Amino acid sequence: MRIDTQGLLVGGEYIPSPNYDDRPAGEIELLVIHNISLPPGEFGGNDVQRLFTNTLDENAHPYYRAIAQLKLSAHFFVCRNGRIIQFVPCSKRAWHAGESCWQGRVRCNDFSLGIELEGSDTVPFTDAQYTALQDLTMALRKAYTIRGIAGHSDIAPQRKTDPGPHFDWVRYLTKLCGA
């Protein structure tokens, strides 16, 4: 697994999101791990992809009326089966972190990559997701000067709880430390 010079995962699935803009000058230094499921707590559909591409039908579920107009994206989405979908090239700024701060620096979208895991705060993630996330992280670390990895809850603790209490940080990071 590798990232090309355009910031795309070689051989990966790419579904372009319109929800991005240019990054300010500077290095990509942070990976931000999130979780998302649509409808909340349900897995396997295409509604996350629809949200990130501004095609979510607000009438498809009552929850969607509150979120259908949001302009959100992430660089990557890791499905329960380990499939990785890219929505924004790494060279661009995805809109995943919102108001955020890491090591005294605000606006984490400026210098981070967002990775969404299909999941919730209430259930464990799958073996396939950990494997895909670890492989993706290693590829991103080869391509960029990643200095840190944080959960959304770490950079926006007053507003966010993801990736949640069921995300096994030790499991995730152990393979990375040995690589």
N, C-alpha and C positions, 0 to 999 in steps of 0.2 A: 504494500500500500504506500502510495506517495502522492505528494501535492505538486502540481506542475507550476510553471512560472506565472500562469494567470491566476493561481490560487484555487484551482479546481482539483478535486480528488480524481486521480487518473483511474479510468475505468468505472468510476462511480456514477450513480444516478443523479442527474442534475435537473431540478425543477425550478426555474428562475422565479424569484420573488421580486416584485416591484418595490419592496420595502427595504431600501438600503440607500446609502449615499456614499460620497467619497470620504475616505479617512483623512484626518489631518496628518501632517508629516510625523513620522516617528515609527518605532518598532512595534510589532505585535508581541506583547509580553505576557498575556494572561489568557487562560482558558476558563470559561465560566460554564459550570455544569448546571443544567436546569432539568425539570420534569414537566411534562404536559400530557394531557389526555383530553380528548373531546369526543362526546360529552365527558364531563369530569368523571373519572373512574372507569371509563369504558375504553377498550383497546381494540385495535385492528381495523378501524375505518380510515377514511381519507380526509376527515375533517380538519386535522392539524394542517395538512397540506393546503386545504382550502382556505384556512385562516391565514396562512403565510403567503398565499397568492391572491388574497382579497376576493375570493369566490365563495366564501362561506354563506350558505343560505340561512338567514336569520330565522326563518320559519321551520327549519328542520328540527329544532330542539328549543325549548323555552330559554335555556341558558344563553343561546346564541344571540338573542336580541340585545343583550348587554355587551357583547364582544364583537359582533360582526363588523362594526365600523372601525375597529382598532387597526392600526397599521403596525404590524409586528412581523418579525422574522428572526431566524437564527441562521447561522452558517450551516449547521448540520442537525439532522434529526435521526436518532437511532431507534428503530422500531423494536418491538418485543422480540422478533426473530433475528435481530442483529443486522438487518438491512439498514444501510446508511443512505440517506437522501440529503443532498446538498441543495440549499436554497439561495445562498449568496456566496460569491467568490470571496476567498479569504482576504483578497486585496481591498475589498470594500467594507464599509461599516454597516453591519446588520443592526437591526433595532430590537435587541433582546434584553438588555440589562436595565434600561430606564435610568431613573435617578439612582446613582450608585457611587461607591467609593472603595478603593483598594489601596492600602498602604499610603493613605493620605492623598491619593489622586482621585479626582472626581471624573465623571463621564467615562465610565469603563468601556462603553461601546467604542470609544476612540482608539483603544489599544488592546482590545480583547477579541477573542473568537467565542461565539456562543454555540454550545452543543446541547440540544434538547434530547432528553431520553423519554421515550414513550412510557409514561408511568404516572404515579401519584405519590403523595406522602404516606399513603396507607398500605401499600403492597411492596414486596421486594421486587427488585429488578431481576431480569433473567440472566442465565449464564451467557447466552448469546450476546446480550447487550454489553456485559462486562468485557467479553472478548473483543467485540467490535470497537467499544470505546477505548480500550487499551491500545489496540492496533492503530486506531485513528489518532490517538494522542501521540504515539511514537512517531507517526508520519508527520504530524504538525510540529513536533519538537525538532525534527530534522530540517524542516523548511523554515522555521521561525525561531526567534530568540525568546522562547517561552520561559519566563522566570517564575511563574506561579500558576497554580490551579486552585480555583475557589468555587464554592457553591453560590448560587444566586442569593441564598440566605446570608452568606458571608459579606457580600458587597452591598446588600440592601436589607439589613436585618430588621428594620422597622416595618417593611412591607412584604417580604418574601420568606417562604419556608423551604423552598426547593433547593436541592434535590430531595430533601426530606430525610426522616429518621431511618428509612429502610435502605438508603444508599450506603453501601459498604465501602467507606473510604479506604480502609486498610486493604481490602481485597483489590480494589482498583489501583492503589498506589504501589502495592508490593511488586507487581509485575513491572511497573515502570522503573522502580529503583534498581531492579536487576538488569534492566535493558541498557 
